[in-house]
Every structure is written in structure tokens, then in C-alpha cells.
Amino acid sequence: MWAFIVWSMISAFFIVLGVVCFFYKKPMYFWTVKEMYRVRDIKKYNVALGKLWIGFAIVLELLGLPLLLGQNMPWVILTLLGTAWSAIILMVLYSKIEKKYRIKE
């Protein structure tokens, strides 16, 4: 049960991050970078990024449901593999958002 509670807190963090993206005035960072690149439309970029984070949080929360059955259950493998794949998909989707909104210099 505690594992699911911690898992839910992490998912909630990503939801809060997504909501913050909607209201952020500058382009929101995704990777840890020294300088943020310039984007065409800051508001649309931040909304797209906010939707990405909220979608990731929902998927993450759903992947945590097997933790309610117990940490030693075989279904937990879905949580582990699903989290890895969802992180990869998150990066691929972000690359598409970056490609769409980044100003090429």
C-alpha cells in the first residue's frame, strides 16, 4: 500500500508540473539545459508540454495500480516495464513537440 501511495505522489508531481506549464510565461524546460532554445509560440508550446506531462502522469498512475496487489506479485512486472516504455514514449513525443515549435537558427 505504501508503495502505491508514494507512486501516486510522484504522479501528482507530474500533474502539478503539467498545470504549471499552462501558466508559465517563458518556454518551459524539459531537459536540464543551460539555455532554453527559442520557440515560435510560447503559449502553444507550453500547453503542448503541459498536456504531455499530464498524460504521462495519468499513464504512470495507471501503471502503479498493480502495486495495490502487493510488491511481490507477478503483475508488478507490468509496472516496471510499462514505466520504462512510457518514459521512452515521453521522450519521443517531446522530440516531436520540440521539432514543431523550435525556431531553427
Buried (B, 14 or more C-beta within 10 A) or exposed (E): EEBBEEBBEEBEEBBEBBEBBBEBEEBBEBEEEEEEEEBEEBEEBBBBBBBBBBBBBBBBBBBBEBBEEEEEEEEBEBBEEBBEEBEEEBEEBBEEBBEEBBEEE
